[in-house]
């Protein structure tokens, strides 16, 4: 028994040392952040901001790669099938990890089983906006305009919480807004007038709103946005709460060693707390959260249940 106990202690100590060494050796090469949407969106901007500064923390380059298509599921599937070694990390939003599974059938990965939450980085407000040519000055006029002639709205496609929010708003207002799915960001077409409306996170919309190229009509949160105090919430506009605030976060493939995920979590949270990062993201109207993995996991579980109920209620699945 004494011999066995000594052997057990030796093996345990060796494994602990191996785990520690493995974690300490990471990273020995560039780390890749995968964004499942086109460059130029809010998620992409946040991810690149963190990547640039994280490189100085981990002492290795942190590159960003956009793998777009199928409402973010192509990039997500790529990371899910990547080696669980800490070198391929997913930058995702809540649509990818808490909604897509209830709307898009036969996903090639499991949002619940294939990813480890690391950090919820920021939260973003969602707005319904139109281009300068739309002849409506407020939400009420926009709704009436759509009843006379259908109005198209560009969106990230099936599986997006922004699309679900707009369909909820459409049903509550009895308006006639028509979904036009895009791969990636559709702002160029909206601003040019090819599509009159879009519903999206505030960050990429903000400079165009300030330039007068886009007009906000509705904010999809429970209270008015402090930067746009004249824009009503969905409840104020149509009498029904439509809340679609997005969060952006970081995820590792399941099976990634705890020592590595801990380093990633601590590194990303350190970057998010840096005044230089705060200045950049706050300017884009992103609310920095820096939520640790344990709390982040609980939020994801609760949000999945919420989205599942909404999808069933509005029959949003294919």
N, C-alpha and C positions, 0 to 999 in steps of 0.2 A: 504493500500500500504506500509506504514511504517513497519507494522508487517511482511508483505511478504518479504520486503527488508532485515529486520533483520534475518528472517529465512533463506533466500538465502545466506546471508553472513555467518551465522552459519554453514550451510551445506557445503559451499565452504571451509571454514576454517577447518572444520572437515575432509573433504576429503584430503585437502592438508596435514594435520597432519597425516592422515592414510597412505598416499603415502610415506611421509617422514619416518614414523616409519617403514613401510614395507621395505623400502630400507635400513634403518639403521640396521634392524634386520638380513639382509642378509650379509654373510651366517651364518647359525647356524649349518650346517653340511657339510660334504665333498662335493666339487664340482667335477663333472665328465666331462672330456674332451673326446669326442668320435672321434677317428681317423678311417675313413672308409677303411683303407688299413692295410696290415700287418706291424708288427714292423720291424724296420730296414731301412725304406725308409726316404727320406728327410722330408716329412710332419710329420711323426712320431717323428723323431729326434727333429724337431723344436718345436712340441707340447709338448714333454716331457721336453725340456729345459725351456719353458715358464711356464709350470705347476709347476715345482719344485720351481721356484722363485716366482711365483704368490702366492703360499701357504703362504709365509712369509708376503705378502702384505695384504691378506684377512684374515689371522689368522685362516685358516682352511685348511685341506689337499685338494689338487687338484690332483685327480687320472686320469690316462689315460687308456681308454679301446679301444681296437681295435675290430671293428665290420666290418668284411671284406666281399667282394663278390659283384658280378654284377657291376664291374667298379666303386665301391665306393657308389653305390646307396642304398645298404642295410643299411650301417651306417648312411647315410644321411636321409633315411626314418625313421630310429629309432629316431633320434633327432627331426625330424619334428613332430612326433607323441608324443613326450615327453611333460611332464608338462612344461608350460611356467613360470617357477619359478626361473630361474637362476642357477639351479643345474645340468643341462645337456646342454653342449655346444658343437657345432660341430667345429672340426678343419678340414678345407676343402681346396681344391685347385680350380683353376678356371674351371677345367674340370667338377667338381661336380655341380657348381652353374651357369655356363654360357654356357656349351656345351651339357651336357648329355640330356637335354630336347629336343634337336633337332636331336639326334641320336638314343636314346633308347625310343621306343614307350611305351606308357601306364605306365609312371612312377607313383608310388604310392604316390607321393608328388609333390608339385609345388615349384621349386627353386625360383620362383618369389614371391609367396604368403606365403610360410611357414617359411621363415627365415628373421631375422633382422641382417644385417651386423654390426659387431662390430669394427673390426680392420683388415686391411690388414697388415700382420706381415712382410713378407719378399717376395722377388722375387728370382727366381731361373732360371738359364740358362739350356736349354735342348741340349743334345749332342747325336749324333749317334756314338755308339762305337762298337767295335768287340773284340773278345777274341784274345789271343796271337797266336792262331793257324791259324787265317784267313790270307791267303797269299796275302794280299794287304797292301801296305804301305801308300796309300793316297786315297782320295775320288774317283778320276778318275779310279784307278785300281779296287776299290771296285765295282763301277758301271759296269765296263766291266766284272768283275768276275761274277756278278749276271746275266748278259746277257748270259753267257755260261752255267751257272747252277744256278737255283734259290737259293737265300740265305734267310733263315728265320730270322725274328727279333722278339724277345720277347717284349711284351708290356702290359700295364695294361688292355687292352681290349677296346671294343667298348665304346665310350663315353669319351675317353681320348684325350686331346689336343695333346699329344705326338704321339698317333696313327694317328690322323688326319694330323699332320705335316709330318709324315713319308709317308703317302699315297700321300700327295701333292708332296713331294720330289720324290717319286716313279714315279708319272705321269710325272713330269717335266724332269726327267733324262731318262725316258723310260727304267728304270732298271727293274729287276725282284726280288723285295724283297717281301717275303711272311710273312704275319702277323701270329704270334703265341700268342694268348691272354693267359695271366696268371692271377691268382688271387693273387694280391700282388706283391712282388718284385721277379724277376726271375734271379737275378744276379748269384746265385749259379749255375744254369744250363748254363748260358752264360759263366761264367769263366771256368767251367768244360768241355765245348765244346759240350754240348748237343744241344745248340742253338748258332749259330755264332755271332749274333748281338742283340743289344737292343737299344732303344731310350728312354732316361730317364733324370730326373733332375740330375744336377751335384753332389749334396751332397753325395749320396750313391756310386756314381761312382768314386769319387776322390781318396780314398785310394787305390783302385784297379788299377787306372791309374798310380798312383805314384809307385805302386809295380810292374808295368809292366805286369799285368794280363789282362788289357784292353787297347785298342788303340782307341783314338778319331779320327773320320774321318770328321765330319761336326758339326758345331754349328748352331743351329736354332735361330739366332738373326740377327739384321741388321748390327752389327759390330763384328769383331773378339773378342774373350774373352782375356782380358789382361794376364790371367794365361796360355793361350794356343795360343800365337800369330801366330803359324804356321798352325793352323787348320782353314780352310776356312769356310766362311758362305755359306749358300745354294745358294745365288746369285752368289757367286764366283765359286761355284762348278758346278751349272747347269743353271745359268742365270735367276733364278726365286727366288724372295723373299719368304722364308718360315720362319716365325717368330712364335715361340712357347714358349716364356718365360712363366714360370709358376709363379703364386703367391700363397702363403699360407695365409689363414686368419681364423678368428673366427666368428661364427654365433650363435645367440640365436634363439630359437623357437619364431615365431611371437606371440605377446601377452605378452611377458615378460615385466614386469613393467619398465618404463623408468628410475626410480631410480636405478634399478638393472643393466640395460644395461649400464647406465652411469658409475656405479662403475666398471663393468667388463672392459669397454673400457679404463677407466683411469688406472685401475690396469695393464692391459696387456701392454698399452703403456709405463707405468712406468718401467715395467720389460724389455721391448725391448730397453729402453734407458739406462739401467744399463750397465756399462762397462764389467761386468762379462758375461752378456748375449751376448753383442756385440762380445766379444772375442770368445765365443763358436761358434756362428752362422757364424761369418766371417771366421773362420777357415774352415768351411764347404762350403765356397764360396757362402754363402747366403747374399743377399743385404738387409739389414734391412730397412724397410720402415716406419712402425708404422703409417700408414695412418688412420686418424679418420673416423668414420662411415659415415659422410655426404659426404666426398670425395670418400670413398670406394663405396658407393651406386651408385654414378655417373659412376665410372669405370665399375661396373658390368653391368649397363644398356647398356653402349656403347659396351662392350665386347660381350654381348649376341647378339646384332645386327650384329656384325662382324662375330661371329661364325655361326649365322644363314645363312648369305650370303655364307660363305665358304662351309657349308654342302650342300646347294642347288647347288653350283657351281660344287662340286666334287661328288655329288650324294652319300654322305657318309652314309645317313640314311638307315636303314634296308628296 
